[in-house]
Amino acid sequence: MVRMYTVTGGRTAPRTQLAMEALVSSATSAQLGLSYIREYRVISELCRQIRSVAEISALLGVPLGVARVLVSDMEAEGLVRVHHPQIDQGGPGLHLLERVLSGLHRL
């Protein structure tokens, strides 16, 4: 088992701002080869369906900060596409809050 700080190179912050509700999709239809770390391969497979960064974190079983670093690195390499949420400067919109509440109720 590899420690997460080894996987992220000791980094705790992503290269770019990455909200936990940002949606991520795989940028390639091909499976990533063994030249990529296991986490990259798993994230690429998970993101065949659009997933949030929070979902990736939960499904991968890693802390949210680690998922943010990995997704950010994968975006920089062109392996995934990140769709950032549109949030006004006044805070999250009512629609987003309603979606979050609905998701919590489904849990």
C-alpha positions as CSV (number, residue, x, y, z in Angstrom):
1,M,0.0,0.0,0.0
2,V,1.3,3.4,-1.0
3,R,0.8,6.4,1.3
4,M,-1.2,9.2,-0.2
5,Y,1.5,11.8,0.3
6,T,3.7,9.7,-1.9
7,V,0.9,9.6,-4.6
8,T,0.5,13.4,-4.5
9,G,4.2,14.2,-4.2
10,G,3.7,15.6,-0.7
11,R,1.4,18.3,-2.1
12,T,-1.8,19.1,-0.2
13,A,-3.2,21.8,-2.5
14,P,-4.3,21.4,-6.2
15,R,-2.6,23.4,-8.9
16,T,-5.8,25.3,-9.6
17,Q,-8.9,26.1,-7.6
18,L,-11.1,23.0,-7.6
19,A,-14.5,23.0,-5.9
20,M,-15.7,19.7,-4.4
21,E,-18.8,20.0,-6.5
22,A,-16.9,20.5,-9.8
23,L,-17.8,17.9,-12.3
24,V,-15.2,15.7,-13.9
25,S,-15.3,13.6,-17.1
26,S,-12.7,11.4,-18.7
27,A,-11.0,13.1,-21.7
28,T,-10.2,9.8,-23.4
29,S,-12.2,6.8,-24.3
30,A,-9.1,4.5,-24.0
31,Q,-8.1,2.9,-20.8
32,L,-4.9,4.4,-19.3
33,G,-2.0,2.0,-19.4
34,L,0.3,0.8,-16.7
35,S,2.6,3.8,-17.2
36,Y,0.0,5.8,-15.1
37,I,-0.4,5.3,-11.3
38,R,-3.3,3.2,-10.1
39,E,-5.3,6.2,-8.9
40,Y,-5.2,7.9,-12.3
41,R,-6.4,4.7,-13.9
42,V,-9.3,4.3,-11.4
43,I,-10.3,8.0,-11.7
44,S,-10.3,7.8,-15.5
45,E,-12.6,4.7,-15.3
46,L,-14.9,6.3,-12.8
47,C,-15.2,9.5,-14.9
48,R,-16.6,7.6,-17.9
49,Q,-19.7,8.9,-16.2
50,I,-19.6,12.5,-15.0
51,R,-18.7,12.6,-11.3
52,S,-18.1,15.3,-8.8
53,V,-14.7,15.7,-7.1
54,A,-16.5,14.7,-3.8
55,E,-17.8,11.5,-5.4
56,I,-14.4,10.6,-6.8
57,S,-13.0,11.1,-3.3
58,A,-15.6,8.8,-1.7
59,L,-15.4,6.1,-4.4
60,L,-11.6,6.1,-4.4
61,G,-11.5,6.0,-0.6
62,V,-9.1,9.0,-0.3
63,P,-9.4,12.3,1.5
64,L,-11.0,15.1,-0.5
65,G,-7.7,17.1,-0.6
66,V,-5.9,14.1,-2.2
67,A,-8.7,13.7,-4.8
68,R,-8.4,17.5,-5.6
69,V,-4.7,17.2,-6.2
70,L,-5.0,14.1,-8.3
71,V,-7.9,15.5,-10.5
72,S,-6.0,18.8,-10.9
73,D,-2.9,17.0,-12.0
74,M,-4.9,14.8,-14.4
75,E,-6.5,17.9,-15.9
76,A,-3.1,19.5,-16.4
77,E,-2.1,16.3,-18.3
78,G,-5.2,16.4,-20.4
79,L,-6.6,13.1,-19.0
80,V,-9.8,14.5,-17.6
81,R,-12.0,17.5,-18.2
82,V,-13.2,19.6,-15.3
83,H,-16.4,21.5,-15.5
84,H,-16.3,24.2,-12.8
85,P,-19.6,25.3,-11.3
86,Q,-20.9,28.8,-12.0
87,I,-21.2,30.5,-8.6
88,D,-22.0,34.2,-8.0
89,Q,-19.8,36.2,-5.8
90,G,-22.7,36.4,-3.3
91,G,-22.4,32.7,-2.6
92,P,-23.9,29.5,-4.0
93,G,-27.2,29.9,-5.8
94,L,-30.5,28.6,-4.5
95,H,-30.6,25.9,-7.2
96,L,-27.2,24.5,-6.0
97,L,-28.4,24.5,-2.4
98,E,-31.6,22.7,-3.3
99,R,-29.6,20.0,-5.2
100,V,-27.3,19.5,-2.2
101,L,-30.3,19.3,0.1
102,S,-32.0,16.8,-2.2
103,G,-28.8,14.7,-2.3
104,L,-28.6,14.7,1.5
105,H,-32.2,13.6,1.8
106,R,-31.5,10.6,-0.6
107,L,-28.7,9.4,1.7
